[in-house]
Amino acid sequence: MSQRICWILLLTLTVLNACGGHPHEHASDEHAEDGHGEDEHDEDERWAVTAWGESFEIFAEAEPLERGSTALAFTHVTTLEDFTPLVEGTVSVILVDSSGAEASFSQQEPTRPGIYSVDVAPQKTGEFDLVFRIETAALREDIPAGRVRVGETGAAGGLIEPAPATADAEAATGGAEISFLKEQQWRTGFATSWTRSGALGESVSGPGRVQPAAGGEVLLTSPVDGVVSAATWPYSGLEVGRGAIVFRVTPRVASGRSLAELEANVAGLEAEHEAARSRLVRLEGLHELGATSRRELEEARTLVATLESRRGSATKDLATARTGRQGGTDASESVGVRAPFSGRIARVDTTPGQAVAAETPLGLLVRGRPLWVAVALRPAAAAGLSREQLGGLDVRLPNGRAPLTFLGDRARLVSLAPTVDPQTGTVTALFEVDAGVGELPIGSQVEAEILLAQERVGVVIPETALVDDGGAAVVYVQVGGESFARVEVSVLGRQSGRALVEGLLPGTRLVIEGGNAIRRATLMAQGAGEAHIH
């Protein structure tokens, strides 16, 4: 029974931790044994502050500020370049009075990665500007974090004016806050940035297919009946230059004649040719003596030339037959099939040694660039589309990669179909893009977005910030270091990995990576049965 109880306790602690139990200690926990009590007054007076610089984010949880007493500022420091905890450097809490005098309290190393316990012991009462100073081997940054008040014993002080960015975030979001701890942020892919006003071009979109440009593919065929030689053998993806021999075909001799017959024919023609040459030499001598006519001499010369030609042809037929029938590799008598333009082999349709007839397909050659993208548009979207309206083209492959964007001269509207396809109810728009088959493989099914010259102005955010929450488009706004708010937005347009949204104000700290992790943590904290949090 005791073992079962232990397992239940372990499971309970695991669930509590997953549902938002804070994994790091607070200031009072570390200093309880030094005499700092856990009474209700101290708990109410504790304060926290969040501030952002160019290179670091500060989230500090601190005890009340009293003159002559030491308050612990439990300070979390995040490096904004990669949103990892600061592991090396000095963190200082600085109080600046109205005259500009500074009281600085520093910690040279973290108690654990990203967490610095800074003892703040003010010696004067009053109101002070609060500044955090981060010093590393590479840089130094001062981060203003609002204003604090230092009080007397029994009337302790704390934060009286947060950093402006934090106050703006609280006013912009409202609603319930969601806890997502620094340790959780540091352990997962997480990033934030400020929202800004921007412009996004209007667009229309539709499914598309990548294809070769006009004249950009050619089917290579055999010019003669013959046997495909293995002397030169291409493969899919091979780059070839214009005029390069892609295939070789050895012409086929009539199959009704054996090698013995061909060899006998060559031998007979050689004998006839030799006899005719001997007679021609004799007639040339007689002609010089005037013992024969010129006509007889010319007839002898014609016979020699004819026999010489027939002998050469028969010799070639014999060599070809030996190559094709005895497995020879001599390609001297083969016919080369050349590439009409520079490109890449897309397909090979034959095998070495295969007997083919004239016009038999051997392989497909495609030009590597430019390419065409055929986009199917709704008739209303295609109406009025022109080259003057075109601002560019976004092409998204189905593998989840970032879209390829073609702007200016890299995208050109080739044509717009004059009719609606009766099967799909769409109009085909052809675009030429300056891309190679390595970026856009021919035949790929893509999602294409046609960027128009007109623009819409509003808050533009990275698409990675959008989270699909039960069909609703939501984002998470950072209210404090570990506090977030869920905000539903309307997506007015998307382009090149960015989205134009309604429902956010500029200057808000937005979670651009890790929103899904916040949603999952929220669902775990609220119970798996709930769809999403309002």
C-alpha positions in Angstrom: 0.0 0.0 0.0 2.8 2.4 0.8 4.3 2.0 -2.7 1.0 2.8 -4.3 0.7 6.0 -2.2 4.2 7.0 -3.4 3.2 6.6 -7.0 0.1 8.7 -6.5 2.1 11.5 -4.9 4.6 11.4 -7.7 1.9 11.6 -10.3 0.2 14.5 -8.5 3.5 16.5 -8.4 4.1 15.8 -12.1 0.6 17.1 -13.0 0.9 20.2 -10.9 4.3 21.0 -12.4 2.9 20.6 -16.0 -0.1 22.7 -15.2 1.9 25.8 -14.2 3.6 25.1 -10.9 6.4 27.6 -10.8 9.7 25.7 -11.1 11.9 28.4 -9.7 12.0 29.8 -6.2 10.8 33.3 -5.3 12.8 35.8 -3.3 11.1 35.0 -0.1 11.7 31.3 -0.4 15.5 31.8 -0.5 15.6 34.3 2.4 13.0 32.9 4.7 15.6 31.5 7.0 17.3 34.9 7.1 14.4 36.4 9.0 12.2 37.6 6.1 8.8 36.5 7.0 6.0 35.1 4.8 3.3 37.3 6.3 0.4 38.7 4.2 1.8 42.3 4.2 5.1 41.2 2.7 3.3 39.1 0.0 1.1 42.1 -1.0 4.1 44.4 -1.2 6.2 42.3 -3.5 6.4 43.6 -7.0 7.5 42.5 -10.4 8.6 44.4 -13.5 9.3 43.6 -17.2 11.4 45.6 -19.6 13.0 45.2 -23.0 16.1 46.6 -24.4 17.7 46.1 -27.8 19.6 42.9 -26.7 18.0 41.7 -23.5 14.7 41.2 -21.8 14.4 41.7 -18.0 11.8 40.1 -15.8 12.4 40.8 -12.1 10.4 39.7 -9.1 11.4 41.7 -6.0 10.7 42.2 -2.3 9.5 45.5 -0.8 12.0 48.3 -0.8 12.8 49.8 2.6 15.6 52.2 3.5 18.4 50.3 5.3 17.0 46.9 4.5 18.1 44.4 1.8 15.5 43.3 -0.8 16.1 40.5 -3.1 15.5 41.2 -6.8 15.1 37.8 -8.4 16.1 38.8 -12.0 15.5 36.7 -15.1 17.6 37.8 -18.1 16.8 36.6 -21.7 19.1 37.2 -24.7 16.9 38.5 -27.4 19.1 37.3 -30.2 18.1 33.7 -29.7 15.8 33.9 -26.6 18.1 31.8 -24.4 19.0 32.6 -20.8 22.0 34.7 -20.1 24.7 32.4 -18.7 27.6 34.8 -18.2 27.8 38.5 -17.3 27.0 41.0 -14.6 23.5 42.2 -13.8 23.0 45.5 -11.9 19.9 47.1 -10.4 20.3 50.9 -10.5 18.2 53.5 -8.6 18.5 57.0 -10.1 17.3 59.9 -8.0 16.0 63.3 -9.3 19.6 64.7 -9.3 20.9 61.9 -11.5 22.8 60.2 -8.7 23.0 56.4 -9.0 22.8 53.7 -6.4 24.0 50.5 -8.0 23.6 46.9 -6.7 25.2 44.1 -8.8 25.5 40.3 -9.1 28.5 39.0 -11.2 27.1 35.5 -12.0 23.8 33.8 -12.2 22.6 31.4 -9.5 21.4 29.3 -12.4 21.3 30.0 -16.2 19.4 33.2 -16.8 18.5 33.9 -13.1 20.4 36.5 -11.1 19.7 37.1 -7.4 20.5 40.8 -6.8 20.5 42.2 -3.3 19.1 45.8 -3.3 19.9 47.8 -0.1 18.8 51.4 -0.7 20.0 54.0 1.8 17.5 56.8 0.9 13.8 57.0 0.7 11.9 58.6 -2.1 11.1 57.9 -5.8 13.7 56.7 -8.2 14.1 55.7 -11.8 14.7 52.0 -12.1 17.4 50.9 -14.5 18.8 47.4 -15.2 22.4 47.3 -16.5 23.6 44.1 -18.3 27.4 43.8 -18.9 28.9 41.0 -20.9 32.2 40.5 -22.6 30.6 41.6 -25.9 28.4 44.5 -24.9 26.7 46.7 -22.2 23.1 47.8 -22.2 21.1 49.9 -19.8 17.4 49.1 -19.8 14.9 51.6 -18.2 12.2 49.7 -16.2 9.9 52.4 -14.8 9.9 54.1 -11.4 10.0 52.7 -7.8 9.5 54.1 -4.4 11.7 53.3 -1.4 9.8 53.6 1.9 10.5 53.3 5.6 10.0 50.4 7.9 6.3 49.6 8.1 5.6 51.6 4.9 7.7 49.7 2.4 7.8 50.8 -1.2 7.9 49.1 -4.6 7.0 49.7 -8.3 4.8 52.8 -8.8 5.1 53.2 -12.5 5.9 50.2 -14.9 7.9 50.5 -18.1 5.7 52.2 -20.8 5.7 49.1 -23.0 4.3 46.9 -20.3 1.6 49.4 -19.4 0.6 49.7 -23.1 0.4 45.9 -23.4 -1.9 45.6 -20.4 -4.2 48.3 -21.8 -4.2 46.8 -25.3 -5.1 43.3 -24.3 -7.3 43.3 -21.2 -8.8 39.9 -20.4 -7.4 37.1 -18.4 -3.7 36.6 -18.2 -2.0 33.2 -19.1 1.1 32.0 -17.2 4.0 30.7 -19.2 7.1 30.6 -17.1 10.6 31.6 -18.1 11.9 28.1 -17.7 9.2 26.9 -20.2 10.2 29.7 -22.6 13.8 28.8 -22.4 13.2 25.1 -23.0 11.1 25.5 -26.2 11.3 27.3 -29.4 10.2 30.8 -28.4 10.6 34.3 -29.6 8.8 37.7 -29.4 8.9 41.0 -31.2 7.2 44.4 -31.3 4.2 44.7 -33.6 4.5 47.4 -36.2 2.3 49.1 -38.8 3.1 48.2 -42.3 1.7 47.6 -45.8 0.8 44.4 -47.5 0.0 44.2 -51.2 -3.4 43.0 -52.2 -3.5 39.6 -53.8 -5.5 36.8 -55.3 -4.6 33.1 -55.0 -5.3 29.7 -56.3 -3.8 26.2 -56.9 -1.1 26.0 -59.5 1.1 23.6 -61.3 4.8 24.0 -62.4 5.5 23.3 -66.1 8.2 23.9 -68.6 8.0 27.2 -70.5 6.9 27.1 -74.1 9.5 25.1 -76.1 11.2 24.2 -72.9 10.8 20.4 -73.3 11.6 18.1 -76.1 11.1 14.3 -76.6 14.3 12.8 -77.9 13.5 10.0 -80.4 15.5 7.5 -82.4 16.3 8.8 -86.0 16.7 5.2 -87.4 15.8 1.6 -86.8 18.6 0.3 -84.6 20.0 -0.7 -81.3 20.5 1.8 -78.4 24.2 1.8 -77.6 25.5 1.9 -74.0 28.6 3.9 -75.0 26.9 7.1 -73.9 24.1 6.7 -71.3 22.1 9.5 -69.6 20.2 9.6 -66.3 17.4 11.6 -64.9 18.7 15.0 -63.6 21.8 15.0 -65.9 22.7 18.5 -67.1 23.6 18.5 -70.8 24.7 21.4 -73.0 23.3 22.3 -76.4 24.5 19.9 -79.1 25.7 17.3 -76.6 25.1 13.7 -77.6 22.5 12.2 -75.2 21.9 8.8 -76.9 23.7 6.7 -79.6 21.8 4.4 -81.9 23.5 1.8 -84.0 21.5 1.4 -87.3 20.1 -2.1 -87.8 21.0 -4.2 -90.9 18.2 -6.3 -92.5 17.8 -9.3 -90.2 17.3 -11.7 -93.2 21.1 -11.7 -94.0 23.5 -13.6 -91.9 27.0 -12.6 -90.9 28.4 -15.2 -93.3 26.5 -13.7 -96.2 27.7 -10.2 -95.4 31.3 -11.4 -95.1 31.0 -13.2 -98.5 29.6 -10.1 -100.0 32.5 -7.9 -98.8 35.0 -10.5 -100.0 33.4 -10.7 -103.5 33.3 -6.9 -103.8 36.9 -6.6 -102.8 37.9 -9.2 -105.5 35.8 -7.4 -108.2 37.3 -4.0 -107.1 40.9 -5.4 -107.4 40.2 -6.9 -110.8 38.7 -3.6 -112.1 41.7 -1.6 -110.8 44.1 -3.9 -112.6 42.2 -3.6 -115.9 42.1 0.2 -115.4 45.9 0.4 -115.0 46.3 -1.7 -118.2 43.9 0.5 -120.2 45.6 3.6 -119.1 48.9 2.2 -120.6 47.2 1.3 -123.8 45.5 4.7 -124.1 48.9 6.4 -124.0 50.0 4.2 -126.9 46.8 5.0 -128.8 45.7 1.3 -128.7 42.3 1.9 -126.9 39.6 4.5 -127.0 39.0 7.2 -124.4 35.4 6.0 -123.9 36.6 2.5 -122.9 39.0 4.1 -120.4 36.3 6.2 -118.8 34.0 3.2 -118.4 36.8 1.4 -116.6 37.3 4.3 -114.2 33.5 4.5 -113.5 33.4 0.8 -112.7 36.3 1.1 -110.2 34.6 4.0 -108.4 31.3 2.1 -108.2 32.9 -1.0 -106.8 34.9 1.0 -104.3 31.7 2.6 -103.0 29.8 -0.7 -102.8 32.8 -2.3 -101.0 32.8 0.5 -98.4 29.1 0.3 -97.8 29.3 -3.5 -97.5 32.1 -3.2 -95.0 30.1 -0.8 -92.9 27.1 -3.1 -93.0 29.3 -5.9 -91.8 30.8 -3.9 -88.9 27.3 -2.7 -87.9 25.9 -6.3 -87.9 28.8 -7.5 -85.8 28.2 -4.7 -83.3 24.5 -5.3 -83.0 24.5 -9.2 -83.1 27.7 -10.1 -81.3 27.4 -7.6 -78.4 30.2 -5.4 -79.7 30.7 -1.9 -78.2 32.2 -0.1 -81.1 30.1 3.0 -81.7 31.9 4.3 -84.7 28.9 3.5 -87.0 26.3 4.7 -84.5 24.1 7.8 -84.9 24.2 10.4 -82.2 20.9 11.9 -80.8 21.9 15.5 -79.7 20.3 17.9 -77.3 18.7 20.9 -79.2 19.2 23.2 -76.1 20.9 23.2 -72.8 18.8 21.5 -70.1 18.4 18.5 -67.8 17.2 15.0 -68.6 13.8 14.6 -67.0 13.1 11.0 -68.0 14.9 8.1 -69.8 12.5 5.8 -71.7 14.9 3.1 -73.0 17.6 0.7 -71.8 21.1 -0.1 -73.2 20.9 -2.6 -76.0 17.2 -2.2 -76.7 16.1 -2.6 -80.3 14.1 0.4 -81.4 12.3 1.6 -84.5 12.6 5.0 -86.0 10.8 7.7 -83.9 10.7 5.6 -80.8 11.0 7.9 -77.6 14.3 7.6 -75.9 14.0 10.3 -73.2 12.7 13.7 -72.2 14.9 16.9 -72.1 13.6 20.0 -70.3 15.1 23.5 -70.1 16.1 24.3 -66.5 14.8 27.9 -66.5 12.7 29.9 -66.8 9.6 28.0 -65.7 5.9 28.5 -66.1 3.3 28.3 -63.3 -0.3 27.7 -64.4 -2.6 29.1 -61.7 -6.3 28.3 -61.6 -8.3 31.4 -60.5 -11.9 32.1 -59.8 -13.4 34.1 -62.7 -14.0 37.1 -60.4 -10.4 37.1 -59.2 -9.1 36.7 -62.8 -11.3 39.6 -64.1 -9.2 42.6 -65.0 -5.9 40.9 -64.1 -3.2 42.5 -66.2 0.6 42.9 -66.4 0.3 46.4 -65.1 -1.5 45.2 -61.9 1.1 42.5 -61.2 3.4 43.1 -58.3 4.9 39.6 -58.0 4.1 36.0 -57.3 4.4 33.9 -54.2 4.7 30.1 -54.8 4.3 27.7 -51.8 5.3 24.1 -52.2 3.3 21.5 -50.1 6.4 20.5 -48.1 6.0 23.3 -45.5 9.0 25.4 -46.7 8.8 29.2 -46.8 7.1 30.4 -50.0 9.3 31.4 -52.9 8.7 35.1 -53.8 9.3 36.4 -57.3 9.1 40.2 -57.6 9.7 42.7 -60.5 11.3 41.1 -63.6 11.4 37.7 -61.9 7.7 37.2 -62.5 5.8 37.9 -65.7 2.1 37.3 -66.7 2.3 35.4 -70.0 -1.4 34.9 -70.7 -4.9 34.7 -69.2 -7.2 32.1 -70.7 -10.2 33.6 -72.5 -12.5 30.8 -71.3 -13.6 29.2 -68.1 -12.7 25.5 -67.7 -16.1 23.7 -67.6 -14.8 21.0 -65.3 -13.2 23.2 -62.6 -15.0 26.5 -63.1 -11.7 28.4 -63.1 -9.6 30.6 -65.4 -6.0 29.6 -66.0 -3.3 32.3 -65.7 0.1 31.5 -67.0 3.1 33.1 -65.2 6.8 32.9 -66.2 9.1 32.9 -63.2 12.9 33.2 -63.0 13.4 29.9 -61.2 15.2 26.6 -61.8 13.9 23.0 -61.5 16.0 22.7 -58.3 13.7 25.3 -56.6 10.4 24.3 -58.4 10.4 20.8 -59.7 8.4 20.5 -62.9 5.0 18.9 -62.3 4.8 20.2 -58.7 1.4 21.1 -57.3 1.7 24.5 -55.6 -0.3 27.2 -53.9 0.2 30.4 -55.8 -0.5 33.9 -54.6 -0.6 36.7 -57.2 0.7 39.9 -55.6 -1.1 43.0 -57.0 0.3 46.5 -57.1 -2.3 47.9 -54.7 -1.4 47.9 -51.0 -3.4 47.7 -47.7 -2.0 49.4 -44.5 -2.3 48.0 -41.0 -0.5 45.8 -38.5 1.7 43.3 -40.3 3.0 40.3 -38.3 4.9 37.1 -39.1 2.6 34.2 -40.1 4.4 32.1 -37.4 2.6 34.2 -34.8 -0.8 32.9 -35.9 -2.2 30.0 -33.9 -5.2 28.0 -35.1 -7.3 27.7 -31.9 -10.4 25.6 -32.7 -10.8 27.3 -36.1 -10.2 30.8 -34.7 -7.0 32.8 -35.7 -5.4 33.9 -32.4 -2.1 35.4 -31.3 -0.5 35.6 -27.9 0.6 39.0 -26.5 3.2 39.3 -23.8 1.9 41.4 -20.9 4.8 40.6 -18.6 7.8 38.4 -18.3 5.7 35.3 -17.6 2.2 36.7 -18.4 0.5 36.5 -21.7 -2.9 37.3 -23.2 -4.9 35.5 -25.9 -6.1 37.8 -28.6 -8.4 36.8 -31.5 -7.5 38.5 -34.8 -8.9 38.8 -38.3 -6.4 37.9 -41.0 -7.0 40.4 -43.9 -4.2 39.1 -46.1 -1.1 37.0 -46.3 2.1 37.5 -48.4 5.7 36.2 -48.3 5.3 34.7 -44.8 3.6 37.8 -43.4 0.0 38.5 -42.5 -2.0 41.7 -42.3 -4.3 41.4 -39.2 -7.0 43.4 -37.5 -7.3 43.3 -33.7 -3.8 44.2 -32.7 -2.2 47.6 -31.9 1.3 48.6 -33.0 3.9 48.5 -30.2 2.6 45.3 -28.6 5.0 42.6 -27.6 3.9 39.7 -29.7 4.8 36.0 -29.5 6.1 35.2 -33.0 7.3 31.7 -32.2 6.0 29.4 -29.5 2.3 30.3 -29.5 1.3 26.7 -29.8 3.3 25.8 -26.8 1.5 28.5 -24.7 -1.9 27.2 -26.0 -0.9 23.6 -25.0 0.2 24.7 -21.5 -3.0 26.6 -21.1 -5.2 23.6 -22.1 -3.3 21.4 -19.6 -3.8 24.0 -16.9 -7.5 24.3 -17.6 -8.2 20.6 -18.3 -7.9 18.6 -21.5 -11.7 18.7 -22.1 -11.8 22.4 -23.0 -11.3 23.4 -26.6 -9.8 26.8 -26.0 -9.5 29.6 -23.5 -11.5 32.8 -23.8 
